Amino acid sequence: MRVVLQRVTRASVRVSGEVVGAIGPGLCILVGVTHTDTEADADRLADKVWGLRILEGERSASDENAPLLVISQFTLYADVHKGRRPSWSAAAPRPVSEPLVQAFIAALRRRGAHVEEGRFGADMSVELVNDGPMTLTLDTAMWEATAKS
């Protein structure tokens, strides 16, 4: 699984003009899933996101009970190595990715997080104000590679 994590002063997501999720100061999290991801990856990633000390005063979302806005984003697995058109073949199909995005959200909620979310598979309009700016990319595959070396 891959996430782009942004500390925000505010963020919202709209579908067909309707706000389906919005937060004040907290974290906006774009989530992508690939074919080899598992629920264990979702749980581990949720633990890392919830505990990262990237808020004001080196505090974590769990320390501050900061709200989270989670948005599925298959384009995080775009492959642009060949030609000018991205390939989406590394992104898991909906029957695989949707349950894992939901597992990630559920894992955050089990930890006590207040989670707002986008609508899976919808054409979404995301608006945010990046605070800092602070933007991180986390990838469970990179953690596995590092653990083996």
C-alpha positions as CSV (number, residue, x, y, z in Angstrom):
1,M,0.0,0.0,0.0
2,R,1.1,3.5,-0.7
3,V,-0.1,6.7,0.9
4,V,0.6,10.4,0.4
5,L,0.1,12.0,3.7
6,Q,-0.4,15.8,4.1
7,R,-0.7,17.8,7.2
8,V,-3.5,20.3,6.5
9,T,-5.2,23.2,8.2
10,R,-8.4,22.1,6.3
11,A,-9.4,19.6,3.6
12,S,-12.6,18.5,1.9
13,V,-13.7,16.1,-0.8
14,R,-16.7,16.6,-3.0
15,V,-18.6,14.3,-5.3
16,S,-21.0,15.8,-7.8
17,G,-20.7,19.1,-5.9
18,E,-21.7,17.6,-2.5
19,V,-19.2,17.6,0.3
20,V,-18.8,14.0,1.4
21,G,-15.9,14.5,3.8
22,A,-14.3,17.5,5.5
23,I,-11.8,18.1,8.3
24,G,-10.2,21.0,10.1
25,P,-6.6,20.8,11.2
26,G,-5.4,17.2,10.7
27,L,-4.2,14.8,8.0
28,C,-5.3,14.3,4.4
29,I,-4.4,10.8,3.3
30,L,-4.4,9.6,-0.3
31,V,-4.3,5.8,-0.4
32,G,-3.3,3.5,-3.2
33,V,-3.4,-0.3,-3.3
34,T,-1.4,-2.8,-5.4
35,H,-2.0,-6.4,-6.2
36,T,0.2,-7.9,-3.4
37,D,-1.2,-5.8,-0.5
38,T,-2.9,-7.5,2.4
39,E,-5.0,-6.5,5.5
40,A,-1.8,-6.8,7.5
41,D,-0.3,-4.0,5.3
42,A,-3.4,-1.9,5.9
43,D,-3.2,-2.4,9.7
44,R,0.6,-1.7,9.8
45,L,0.1,1.4,7.6
46,A,-2.7,2.7,9.9
47,D,-0.5,2.2,12.9
48,K,2.3,4.2,11.3
49,V,0.1,7.0,10.1
50,W,-1.7,7.4,13.5
51,G,1.6,7.5,15.4
52,L,3.8,9.7,13.1
53,R,5.0,12.8,15.0
54,I,4.4,15.3,12.2
55,L,1.9,17.7,13.8
56,E,2.8,20.9,15.7
57,G,5.3,20.3,18.5
58,E,6.3,16.9,17.1
59,R,3.0,15.4,18.1
60,S,1.1,12.7,16.4
61,A,-2.5,12.5,15.2
62,S,-3.1,10.1,18.1
63,D,-1.6,12.6,20.6
64,E,-3.9,15.3,19.3
65,N,-6.8,13.2,18.3
66,A,-6.5,15.0,14.9
67,P,-9.1,14.2,12.3
68,L,-8.1,12.3,9.2
69,L,-9.5,12.5,5.6
70,V,-8.9,9.3,3.7
71,I,-9.3,9.3,-0.1
72,S,-8.7,6.3,-2.4
73,Q,-6.3,7.1,-5.2
74,F,-5.3,4.4,-7.6
75,T,-3.1,6.8,-9.5
76,L,-0.5,6.5,-6.8
77,Y,0.5,3.3,-8.7
78,A,0.9,5.0,-12.1
79,D,3.8,3.7,-14.1
80,V,5.2,6.5,-16.4
81,H,8.5,4.8,-17.5
82,K,7.4,4.1,-21.1
83,G,5.9,6.6,-23.4
84,R,3.6,9.5,-22.4
85,R,0.6,7.7,-21.3
86,P,0.6,6.3,-17.7
87,S,-0.1,2.6,-17.1
88,W,-2.3,1.7,-14.2
89,S,-1.5,-2.0,-14.3
90,A,0.2,-1.9,-10.9
91,A,-2.9,-0.6,-9.2
92,A,-5.1,-3.3,-7.8
93,P,-8.6,-3.7,-9.3
94,R,-11.6,-2.5,-7.3
95,P,-12.5,-6.0,-5.9
96,V,-9.0,-6.1,-4.3
97,S,-8.4,-2.4,-3.5
98,E,-11.8,-1.3,-2.1
99,P,-11.8,-3.8,0.8
100,L,-8.2,-2.9,1.7
101,V,-8.9,0.8,1.7
102,Q,-11.9,0.0,4.0
103,A,-9.6,-2.2,6.2
104,F,-7.1,0.8,6.5
105,I,-10.0,3.1,7.6
106,A,-11.3,0.5,10.0
107,A,-7.8,0.0,11.5
108,L,-7.5,3.8,12.0
109,R,-11.0,3.8,13.7
110,R,-10.0,0.9,16.0
111,R,-7.1,3.1,17.2
112,G,-9.6,5.9,18.0
113,A,-9.2,8.1,14.9
114,H,-12.0,10.3,13.7
115,V,-12.0,9.4,9.9
116,E,-13.8,11.2,7.2
117,E,-13.6,9.6,3.7
118,G,-14.1,10.1,0.1
119,R,-16.2,7.9,-2.1
120,F,-14.4,4.9,-3.6
121,G,-14.3,5.0,-7.4
122,A,-16.1,8.3,-7.7
123,D,-14.9,11.4,-9.6
124,M,-13.8,13.4,-6.6
125,S,-12.8,17.0,-6.2
126,V,-10.3,17.4,-3.3
127,E,-9.5,20.8,-1.8
128,L,-6.9,21.3,0.9
129,V,-4.6,23.8,2.5
130,N,-1.2,22.1,3.2
131,D,0.2,23.1,6.5
132,G,3.9,23.6,6.6
133,P,4.0,22.3,3.9
134,M,4.3,18.8,5.2
135,T,3.9,16.0,2.7
136,L,5.2,12.4,3.1
137,T,5.0,9.3,1.0
138,L,4.8,6.0,2.8
139,D,5.0,2.6,1.0
140,T,4.7,-0.7,2.7
141,A,6.7,-2.4,-0.1
142,M,9.7,-0.1,0.7
143,W,9.4,-1.1,4.4
144,E,9.6,-4.8,3.3
145,A,12.7,-4.2,1.2
146,T,14.4,-2.3,4.0
147,A,13.6,-5.0,6.5
148,K,15.2,-7.6,4.3
149,S,18.5,-5.7,3.8
